[in-house]
Amino acid sequence: GERISEPQPLPEHLHGQPLFPHVCFRNVTLQVSFGPLSSKPLPFKCRMLQGAAKADVTSRIAVEPQDGKYDVMFPVACPDVGTFDWLDIFLQDNPQYVELSDRKILDWAARSGLWKPKGGGWKTSNDKPEFNFGLTGMDDFSIQRVLSTVAPVVPRHYIVMEVKANLVSEERKEALSRFNAPHFKKVAQVVMGEPSDYYKGKQLDRLLRDKQEKADTEWKAKKAEEERKKQVEMRQKQLQEMRKKADEQRKKAAEDAKRRREEEERKKAEEKAGIKSEGDSAGQEVKDEEGKPEGDVAVNEQTKDEAKEEEAKEEPKEETKDETMEEAVAEEAGPPQVELTEEEKKMWFRPVAAGSTGDIAGQVLSQSFGSFTMPNMSEGFDEVRYEWQGAEESAKFLKQWVLERKLTSRIEELQPGQWFQDKLAEWLRTFTEWQGRQRDHKNSSAMKRTTEDSKPEVGDLDIFSVEDVCDVGGGEPLFANFTFEDWALVQLRFDLYFLQLAYRRDVNDPERIGIHDSHIAFYYTKYFRKQLNPKYFGVSTNTELCKLVKDTVTIKDDMQVLTSVLAEDTETFDIFVKLTEEGRRERQRRIDAGDETAKLKFSPMAIQQPGPLKPATVPVTVPPSGVPRPASVWPQARPVAQQWTAAGRGATVFPQTSVAAGAAFRPQIQAGQRWTAPPAQAPTLYNVRPPNLAQQKWRS
């Protein structure tokens, strides 16, 4: 009952918030009394928790379940289809449930005053947000471990919100095993399919609220920009008026100075003349009288100028008054009231904006969605409830969602199979041979004679009846007239056809019918180890690129998937030459008819060679611990016959012939043996800088 410190002020953000007493000690057993009276008289006055005023506490009556069992609910829902929106609505209508999730831990931490940097990396998601508080107790996920241990002990209604874990059977079983107490009822809440009308209404209200908030933000930003521009214009007007006033003052001062000089000169002239006669006096009076009207005229002109200035000032005042009235009317009107469009009213779920955080991280989702299944009683659930639609419709919805995901997601860990590697090696040899055959034919004497004589008409030969594309007659190959663009199209046909064919063979999943348009470049690089850029072929999209070889592959409009036009069992290479020759003849006919659009203009990068394979990692052999390490190998005392011959500056002695050039010297030592120096051998001198052998170290 002794006070160990003075009372500490409560942080402002906790004023008016319900506070939960928390006492934490290590290796200490502490008994805390929450009764109305203290167990021991205290030397200071203090009210106990039970004696607090109603205005100072938030009371909640604990309602016991009728059957004596508390629900432990596991929501099973597809990611990014209203999962967390449904959870927010459910918790709002059922406040007796306690959410167990990572996002709730972050909410508790924020309410307790812990600061966390905004934003997140590519790993963050609504299901598993990043814990980057900079505190070991938060960032090492020890909070989750403590919570998973304590929650099954405290009898309450829980809702375990783990989007990915609740969709995988094995992870569901692991989570269910923690709630084996008899007072818990384990429920699988399936939230799939078409939502209920109640949920749709809530979603439309939220969509309208979000849209209105966005409009309000834009309106405020627009008003702030207008106010900023107004202040800038006002400042510019003030500067202009100040400049104008300063110019007028300088002009007036110059006129006054000029008038004074003239007056002084006149007086000096009169004094020199010494005119003192009456006539002169009368003349002076006449001059004074004549001068008076001039003064009156100057006063009148000054009065006119002042009147003009007042009129000029009154006009801006009238304009400013009108602008102020317009601004006041606009301010009273406030931000515009928005409404939902017909398309927005038909939306069931809020769309996930590009760049925003999804329910599950992309890489995690691509690796796990194939194992998503519906829950069943055999996993350990006491009840399986369906929130929106029945079991059959929900299972159909999940299956359709997985199929769509298989079409649009990519497999990061997919590697080309051996069948494709063999086909690619065979193709590279064949492609090189064809190009060499074309060069030989063009350089042959037969080709020269053919050039001199009249050539047969194009189209006389049936392309698809040719058995050997390297010899259609007289040693002439079918590809004799191919240009760079034709060879690029031959290469493109092979690449795209065998890309989609090898992908389906390596995936070995009938539900993955092809490569999605957005992932063609990714798989192309993975299989061929080179880049695919449609701009190299004079087009901008993959769809336009496939139209160049539409007789081989195409991208379906409905699913945006790369598929083959040829027969499934086509694995020969001659067909690509025949299709290219047919396309070349058609283009030539169009060009001869005057169609300039038929000409092809490809970049030299259209034909690329595949990059080298990554070398396999060779494991480093470490000598056994019992083998003595020759510490005196580098440096060592060499015999006189082995000493390096002195060389001039910039000369180097390359390694002995017993050591391969460019390889490190590593003596072979067997267990129980000692290293001996190699026999003497005359070195070979070269004009390069010698290596500093004294700085080399032993490498195991």
JOUR-V736320 format. One record per pair of residues at least 6 apart in sequence whose C-alpha atoms are under 7 Angstrom apart, sorted by the first residue. I is the first residue (numbers start at 1). J is the second residue. Records with the same first field share a line. If there is no record, write none. Layout:
BEGIN
I=J, J
END
This chain:
BEGIN
1=42
18=57, 58
34=48, 49, 50
35=48, 49, 50
36=48, 49, 50, 51
37=48
68=183
69=183, 184, 185
70=155, 156, 157, 183, 184, 185
71=157, 158, 184, 185, 186, 187
72=157, 158, 159, 184, 185, 186, 187
73=158, 159, 160, 186, 187, 188, 189
74=159, 160, 161, 166, 187, 188, 189
75=161, 166, 188, 189, 190, 191
76=163, 166, 167, 188, 189, 190, 191
77=83, 163, 190, 191, 192
78=192
79=163, 359, 360
80=358, 359
81=349
82=349, 350
91=97
96=157
97=157, 158, 159
98=157, 158, 159
99=158, 159, 160, 161
100=158, 159, 160, 161
101=160, 161, 162
102=127, 128, 129
103=126, 129
115=133
116=132, 133
120=130
123=361
124=130, 361
125=357, 358, 359, 360, 361
126=357, 358, 359, 360
127=162, 163, 359, 360
131=138, 139
132=139
133=139
152=178, 179
165=171, 172
166=172
167=372, 373, 374
168=371, 372, 373
169=373
173=379, 380
176=380
185=382
186=381, 382, 383
187=381, 382, 383, 384
188=375, 381, 383, 384, 385
189=384, 385, 386, 387
190=385, 386, 387
191=386, 387, 388
192=388, 389, 394, 397
193=388, 389, 393, 394, 397
194=388, 389
195=348, 388
196=388
200=348
203=349
204=345
208=339, 340
212=337, 338
216=335
219=335
366=409, 410, 411
369=402
370=402
374=395
376=384
377=383
403=511
406=512
407=512, 516
408=516
410=519
416=506, 527
417=506
420=502
438=479, 480
441=447, 476
463=578
464=578
466=472
469=477, 478, 574
470=476, 477, 478
471=477, 478
472=478
479=581
485=600, 602
486=580
488=606, 607
489=580
490=576, 577, 580
493=549, 552, 576
494=576
496=553
497=552, 553, 564
499=524
500=514, 515, 562, 563
504=514
514=561, 562, 563
515=561, 562
516=560, 561, 562
517=542, 560, 561, 562
521=532
524=532
525=531
528=610
529=610, 611
530=610, 611
534=540, 541, 542, 545
536=602, 603, 605, 606
537=602, 603, 606
538=601, 602
539=545
543=555
546=553, 554
547=554
551=565
552=564, 565, 566
553=562, 563, 564, 565
554=562, 563, 564, 565
555=561, 562, 563
556=562
587=598
590=598
591=598
622=700
627=671, 672
630=675
634=694, 696, 697, 698
635=693, 694
641=680
642=680, 681
649=689
650=687, 688, 689
651=686, 687, 688, 689, 690
652=685, 686, 687, 688, 689, 690, 691
653=684, 685, 686, 690
654=684
655=661
656=683
659=665
669=675
END
